[in-house]
Amino acid sequence: MLETETDLLSRIDRTIDEMRPYIASHKGTVEVIDFDAAAGRLLVRFGGTCVGCSASSVTLKQGLEQRLRKAVPEVLAVEAV
């Protein structure tokens, strides 16, 4: 049975939900903008204090991307827009 796009996005959201308390503790937010299943590329937007924060790139690559690649193998890369 093929997984629907809605199911895939739901798995992505659940995984990001695990990180949201950490991001919120620094007064930041993160939201999913788009997922290109063919390329495996997830686009997210940071908000709050994450905007312009030099550590947001670390949060993106070492936090979100690593966790998502492990939990949702269809995600190959995470980029901030």
CNS distance restraints for C-alpha pairs under 8 A (distance, minus, plus):
assign (resid   3 and name CA) (resid   7 and name CA) 6.25 0.50 0.50
assign (resid   3 and name CA) (resid   8 and name CA) 6.79 0.50 0.50
assign (resid   4 and name CA) (resid   8 and name CA) 6.41 0.50 0.50
assign (resid   5 and name CA) (resid   9 and name CA) 6.14 0.50 0.50
assign (resid   6 and name CA) (resid  10 and name CA) 6.06 0.50 0.50
assign (resid   7 and name CA) (resid  11 and name CA) 6.33 0.50 0.50
assign (resid   8 and name CA) (resid  12 and name CA) 6.33 0.50 0.50
assign (resid   9 and name CA) (resid  13 and name CA) 6.06 0.50 0.50
assign (resid   9 and name CA) (resid  35 and name CA) 7.89 0.50 0.50
assign (resid  10 and name CA) (resid  14 and name CA) 6.13 0.50 0.50
assign (resid  11 and name CA) (resid  15 and name CA) 6.23 0.50 0.50
assign (resid  11 and name CA) (resid  72 and name CA) 6.90 0.50 0.50
assign (resid  12 and name CA) (resid  16 and name CA) 6.24 0.50 0.50
assign (resid  12 and name CA) (resid  68 and name CA) 6.96 0.50 0.50
assign (resid  12 and name CA) (resid  72 and name CA) 6.68 0.50 0.50
assign (resid  13 and name CA) (resid  17 and name CA) 5.96 0.50 0.50
assign (resid  13 and name CA) (resid  32 and name CA) 7.68 0.50 0.50
assign (resid  14 and name CA) (resid  18 and name CA) 6.68 0.50 0.50
assign (resid  15 and name CA) (resid  19 and name CA) 7.21 0.50 0.50
assign (resid  15 and name CA) (resid  67 and name CA) 7.39 0.50 0.50
assign (resid  15 and name CA) (resid  68 and name CA) 6.47 0.50 0.50
assign (resid  15 and name CA) (resid  71 and name CA) 6.99 0.50 0.50
assign (resid  16 and name CA) (resid  20 and name CA) 6.32 0.50 0.50
assign (resid  16 and name CA) (resid  64 and name CA) 6.96 0.50 0.50
assign (resid  16 and name CA) (resid  68 and name CA) 7.60 0.50 0.50
assign (resid  17 and name CA) (resid  21 and name CA) 7.61 0.50 0.50
assign (resid  19 and name CA) (resid  23 and name CA) 6.41 0.50 0.50
assign (resid  19 and name CA) (resid  63 and name CA) 7.81 0.50 0.50
assign (resid  19 and name CA) (resid  64 and name CA) 7.30 0.50 0.50
assign (resid  20 and name CA) (resid  24 and name CA) 5.82 0.50 0.50
assign (resid  20 and name CA) (resid  29 and name CA) 7.03 0.50 0.50
assign (resid  20 and name CA) (resid  30 and name CA) 7.25 0.50 0.50
assign (resid  21 and name CA) (resid  25 and name CA) 5.99 0.50 0.50
assign (resid  22 and name CA) (resid  26 and name CA) 6.91 0.50 0.50
assign (resid  23 and name CA) (resid  27 and name CA) 6.63 0.50 0.50
assign (resid  23 and name CA) (resid  28 and name CA) 5.20 0.50 0.50
assign (resid  23 and name CA) (resid  29 and name CA) 6.14 0.50 0.50
assign (resid  23 and name CA) (resid  30 and name CA) 7.70 0.50 0.50
assign (resid  24 and name CA) (resid  28 and name CA) 4.87 0.50 0.50
assign (resid  24 and name CA) (resid  29 and name CA) 6.01 0.50 0.50
assign (resid  26 and name CA) (resid  49 and name CA) 7.08 0.50 0.50
assign (resid  27 and name CA) (resid  48 and name CA) 5.97 0.50 0.50
assign (resid  27 and name CA) (resid  49 and name CA) 5.64 0.50 0.50
assign (resid  27 and name CA) (resid  50 and name CA) 7.64 0.50 0.50
assign (resid  28 and name CA) (resid  46 and name CA) 7.09 0.50 0.50
assign (resid  28 and name CA) (resid  47 and name CA) 5.63 0.50 0.50
assign (resid  28 and name CA) (resid  48 and name CA) 4.35 0.50 0.50
assign (resid  28 and name CA) (resid  49 and name CA) 4.90 0.50 0.50
assign (resid  28 and name CA) (resid  50 and name CA) 5.07 0.50 0.50
assign (resid  28 and name CA) (resid  51 and name CA) 7.97 0.50 0.50
assign (resid  29 and name CA) (resid  46 and name CA) 5.57 0.50 0.50
assign (resid  29 and name CA) (resid  47 and name CA) 4.76 0.50 0.50
assign (resid  29 and name CA) (resid  48 and name CA) 5.78 0.50 0.50
assign (resid  29 and name CA) (resid  49 and name CA) 7.93 0.50 0.50
assign (resid  29 and name CA) (resid  50 and name CA) 7.05 0.50 0.50
assign (resid  30 and name CA) (resid  44 and name CA) 6.62 0.50 0.50
assign (resid  30 and name CA) (resid  45 and name CA) 5.60 0.50 0.50
assign (resid  30 and name CA) (resid  46 and name CA) 4.49 0.50 0.50
assign (resid  30 and name CA) (resid  47 and name CA) 6.08 0.50 0.50
assign (resid  31 and name CA) (resid  44 and name CA) 5.49 0.50 0.50
assign (resid  31 and name CA) (resid  45 and name CA) 5.32 0.50 0.50
assign (resid  31 and name CA) (resid  46 and name CA) 6.62 0.50 0.50
assign (resid  32 and name CA) (resid  42 and name CA) 7.53 0.50 0.50
assign (resid  32 and name CA) (resid  43 and name CA) 6.21 0.50 0.50
assign (resid  32 and name CA) (resid  44 and name CA) 4.49 0.50 0.50
assign (resid  32 and name CA) (resid  45 and name CA) 6.52 0.50 0.50
assign (resid  33 and name CA) (resid  42 and name CA) 7.71 0.50 0.50
assign (resid  33 and name CA) (resid  43 and name CA) 5.32 0.50 0.50
assign (resid  33 and name CA) (resid  44 and name CA) 5.11 0.50 0.50
assign (resid  33 and name CA) (resid  45 and name CA) 6.57 0.50 0.50
assign (resid  34 and name CA) (resid  42 and name CA) 5.95 0.50 0.50
assign (resid  34 and name CA) (resid  43 and name CA) 5.13 0.50 0.50
assign (resid  34 and name CA) (resid  44 and name CA) 7.13 0.50 0.50
assign (resid  35 and name CA) (resid  40 and name CA) 7.17 0.50 0.50
assign (resid  35 and name CA) (resid  41 and name CA) 5.79 0.50 0.50
assign (resid  35 and name CA) (resid  42 and name CA) 4.41 0.50 0.50
assign (resid  35 and name CA) (resid  43 and name CA) 6.16 0.50 0.50
assign (resid  36 and name CA) (resid  40 and name CA) 5.65 0.50 0.50
assign (resid  36 and name CA) (resid  41 and name CA) 5.20 0.50 0.50
assign (resid  36 and name CA) (resid  42 and name CA) 6.39 0.50 0.50
assign (resid  37 and name CA) (resid  41 and name CA) 6.77 0.50 0.50
assign (resid  37 and name CA) (resid  74 and name CA) 7.15 0.50 0.50
assign (resid  37 and name CA) (resid  75 and name CA) 7.75 0.50 0.50
assign (resid  39 and name CA) (resid  76 and name CA) 7.65 0.50 0.50
assign (resid  40 and name CA) (resid  74 and name CA) 5.73 0.50 0.50
assign (resid  40 and name CA) (resid  75 and name CA) 4.72 0.50 0.50
assign (resid  40 and name CA) (resid  76 and name CA) 4.80 0.50 0.50
assign (resid  40 and name CA) (resid  77 and name CA) 6.36 0.50 0.50
assign (resid  41 and name CA) (resid  75 and name CA) 6.10 0.50 0.50
assign (resid  41 and name CA) (resid  76 and name CA) 5.97 0.50 0.50
assign (resid  41 and name CA) (resid  77 and name CA) 4.92 0.50 0.50
assign (resid  41 and name CA) (resid  78 and name CA) 5.85 0.50 0.50
assign (resid  41 and name CA) (resid  79 and name CA) 7.32 0.50 0.50
assign (resid  42 and name CA) (resid  75 and name CA) 6.62 0.50 0.50
assign (resid  42 and name CA) (resid  76 and name CA) 7.94 0.50 0.50
assign (resid  42 and name CA) (resid  77 and name CA) 6.23 0.50 0.50
assign (resid  42 and name CA) (resid  78 and name CA) 4.76 0.50 0.50
assign (resid  42 and name CA) (resid  79 and name CA) 6.25 0.50 0.50
assign (resid  43 and name CA) (resid  78 and name CA) 5.92 0.50 0.50
assign (resid  43 and name CA) (resid  79 and name CA) 5.02 0.50 0.50
assign (resid  43 and name CA) (resid  80 and name CA) 5.74 0.50 0.50
assign (resid  43 and name CA) (resid  81 and name CA) 6.49 0.50 0.50
assign (resid  44 and name CA) (resid  78 and name CA) 7.21 0.50 0.50
assign (resid  44 and name CA) (resid  79 and name CA) 6.25 0.50 0.50
assign (resid  44 and name CA) (resid  80 and name CA) 4.94 0.50 0.50
assign (resid  44 and name CA) (resid  81 and name CA) 6.18 0.50 0.50
assign (resid  45 and name CA) (resid  80 and name CA) 5.46 0.50 0.50
assign (resid  45 and name CA) (resid  81 and name CA) 5.45 0.50 0.50
assign (resid  46 and name CA) (resid  50 and name CA) 5.76 0.50 0.50
assign (resid  46 and name CA) (resid  51 and name CA) 6.05 0.50 0.50
assign (resid  46 and name CA) (resid  80 and name CA) 7.03 0.50 0.50
assign (resid  46 and name CA) (resid  81 and name CA) 7.94 0.50 0.50
assign (resid  47 and name CA) (resid  51 and name CA) 5.49 0.50 0.50
assign (resid  49 and name CA) (resid  53 and name CA) 6.65 0.50 0.50
assign (resid  50 and name CA) (resid  55 and name CA) 7.88 0.50 0.50
assign (resid  50 and name CA) (resid  56 and name CA) 5.75 0.50 0.50
assign (resid  51 and name CA) (resid  56 and name CA) 7.65 0.50 0.50
assign (resid  52 and name CA) (resid  56 and name CA) 7.69 0.50 0.50
assign (resid  55 and name CA) (resid  59 and name CA) 6.36 0.50 0.50
assign (resid  56 and name CA) (resid  60 and name CA) 5.98 0.50 0.50
assign (resid  57 and name CA) (resid  61 and name CA) 6.15 0.50 0.50
assign (resid  58 and name CA) (resid  62 and name CA) 5.36 0.50 0.50
assign (resid  58 and name CA) (resid  63 and name CA) 6.98 0.50 0.50
assign (resid  59 and name CA) (resid  63 and name CA) 4.75 0.50 0.50
assign (resid  59 and name CA) (resid  64 and name CA) 6.35 0.50 0.50
assign (resid  60 and name CA) (resid  64 and name CA) 5.08 0.50 0.50
assign (resid  60 and name CA) (resid  65 and name CA) 6.02 0.50 0.50
assign (resid  60 and name CA) (resid  78 and name CA) 7.15 0.50 0.50
assign (resid  60 and name CA) (resid  79 and name CA) 7.49 0.50 0.50
assign (resid  60 and name CA) (resid  80 and name CA) 7.52 0.50 0.50
assign (resid  61 and name CA) (resid  65 and name CA) 4.94 0.50 0.50
assign (resid  61 and name CA) (resid  66 and name CA) 6.47 0.50 0.50
assign (resid  61 and name CA) (resid  78 and name CA) 7.30 0.50 0.50
assign (resid  62 and name CA) (resid  66 and name CA) 5.64 0.50 0.50
assign (resid  63 and name CA) (resid  67 and name CA) 6.12 0.50 0.50
assign (resid  64 and name CA) (resid  68 and name CA) 5.92 0.50 0.50
assign (resid  64 and name CA) (resid  78 and name CA) 7.48 0.50 0.50
assign (resid  65 and name CA) (resid  69 and name CA) 5.94 0.50 0.50
assign (resid  65 and name CA) (resid  77 and name CA) 6.41 0.50 0.50
assign (resid  65 and name CA) (resid  78 and name CA) 5.44 0.50 0.50
assign (resid  66 and name CA) (resid  70 and name CA) 6.33 0.50 0.50
assign (resid  67 and name CA) (resid  71 and name CA) 6.12 0.50 0.50
assign (resid  68 and name CA) (resid  72 and name CA) 5.31 0.50 0.50
assign (resid  68 and name CA) (resid  73 and name CA) 7.30 0.50 0.50
assign (resid  68 and name CA) (resid  75 and name CA) 6.48 0.50 0.50
assign (resid  69 and name CA) (resid  73 and name CA) 5.04 0.50 0.50
assign (resid  69 and name CA) (resid  74 and name CA) 7.25 0.50 0.50
assign (resid  69 and name CA) (resid  75 and name CA) 5.40 0.50 0.50
assign (resid  69 and name CA) (resid  76 and name CA) 6.08 0.50 0.50
assign (resid  69 and name CA) (resid  77 and name CA) 7.63 0.50 0.50
